[in-house]
Amino acid sequence: METLLQPGCGKLGVRGHNQQEAARMEAQGVSTAQLRIGDNIEAWHRGKLFHSGRVTGVVPALDLFWILDARTGARKLLDPEALEIRHMEAPAEPLLGLSPA
């Protein structure tokens, strides 16, 4: 599955899939206006996962947002025009104080 992007212009279309699959793929993309602080997201580009983490700030006027990268712990400024953003389920909370079975 590959979403074609044109720099500064957003998504052009999906190559290699029928129209129903393309519509489903487009529905998965999340715009900056839909993001809230605390949301967990993944950022994909050309079928590869580039970033995942928790949204820490949103700038709708510039169509940009910040995440705390789950892998590196670093803050990342992401541009949804260059990446496909997907909402993810919140990660499971660690179980504290329970002994192993």
C-alpha positions as CSV (number, residue, x, y, z in Angstrom):
1,M,0.0,0.0,0.0
2,E,1.6,3.3,-1.0
3,T,0.2,6.8,-0.6
4,L,1.7,9.2,-3.1
5,L,2.7,12.6,-1.8
6,Q,3.6,15.8,-3.5
7,P,5.7,18.2,-1.3
8,G,3.6,21.0,0.0
9,C,0.4,19.8,-1.7
10,G,-0.7,16.7,0.3
11,K,-1.9,13.4,-0.9
12,L,-2.3,12.7,-4.6
13,G,-3.7,9.2,-4.5
14,V,-3.0,5.6,-3.7
15,R,-1.2,3.3,-6.2
16,G,-1.8,-0.4,-6.4
17,H,-5.3,-0.6,-4.9
18,N,-8.9,-0.4,-6.0
19,Q,-11.1,2.5,-5.2
20,Q,-12.6,1.0,-2.1
21,E,-9.2,0.3,-0.6
22,A,-8.0,3.8,-1.6
23,A,-11.1,5.3,0.2
24,R,-10.3,3.2,3.3
25,M,-6.7,4.3,3.2
26,E,-7.6,8.0,2.9
27,A,-10.0,7.6,5.9
28,Q,-7.1,6.5,8.1
29,G,-5.2,9.7,7.6
30,V,-5.6,12.2,10.4
31,S,-5.4,16.0,9.9
32,T,-3.8,18.4,12.5
33,A,-7.3,19.7,13.4
34,Q,-8.3,16.2,14.5
35,L,-5.3,15.8,16.9
36,R,-5.4,16.5,20.6
37,I,-2.6,16.7,23.2
38,G,-2.2,13.1,24.6
39,D,-3.3,11.3,21.4
40,N,-1.1,8.4,20.4
41,I,-0.1,8.5,16.7
42,E,2.0,6.7,14.1
43,A,3.6,8.7,11.2
44,W,4.1,6.7,8.0
45,H,5.8,7.5,4.8
46,R,5.9,5.3,1.7
47,G,4.6,2.3,3.6
48,K,7.2,2.6,6.4
49,L,6.7,3.6,10.0
50,F,8.9,6.7,10.7
51,H,7.6,7.9,14.1
52,S,5.2,6.9,16.8
53,G,4.4,8.6,20.0
54,R,2.2,10.9,22.1
55,V,1.1,14.3,20.8
56,T,2.5,17.0,23.0
57,G,1.5,20.1,21.1
58,V,-0.6,21.1,18.1
59,V,-0.3,24.3,15.9
60,P,-3.4,24.1,13.6
61,A,-2.7,27.5,12.0
62,L,0.6,26.1,10.6
63,D,-0.7,22.5,10.2
64,L,2.2,21.1,12.4
65,F,2.3,19.2,15.6
66,W,4.8,17.9,18.2
67,I,5.1,14.3,19.5
68,L,7.2,12.7,22.2
69,D,8.8,9.9,20.1
70,A,8.2,6.5,21.8
71,R,11.4,5.0,20.5
72,T,13.9,7.8,21.3
73,G,12.2,9.9,23.9
74,A,12.9,13.0,21.8
75,R,10.5,15.7,20.8
76,K,9.7,15.7,17.1
77,L,8.0,18.3,15.0
78,L,5.9,16.5,12.3
79,D,4.3,17.8,9.2
80,P,1.1,15.9,8.2
81,E,1.5,17.1,4.6
82,A,4.6,14.9,4.3
83,L,3.5,12.0,6.4
84,E,0.4,9.8,6.8
85,I,-0.8,10.2,10.4
86,R,-2.8,7.4,12.1
87,H,-4.4,7.5,15.5
88,M,-3.4,4.5,17.6
89,E,-4.8,2.9,20.7
90,A,-3.2,4.2,23.9
91,P,-0.4,1.9,25.0
92,A,-1.2,-0.5,27.8
93,E,-0.4,0.8,31.3
94,P,2.2,-1.2,33.1
95,L,0.9,-3.4,35.9
96,L,2.6,-2.3,39.1
97,G,2.7,-4.2,42.3
98,L,1.6,-7.5,40.9
99,S,3.7,-10.5,41.3
100,P,4.3,-12.8,38.3
101,A,2.1,-15.9,38.2
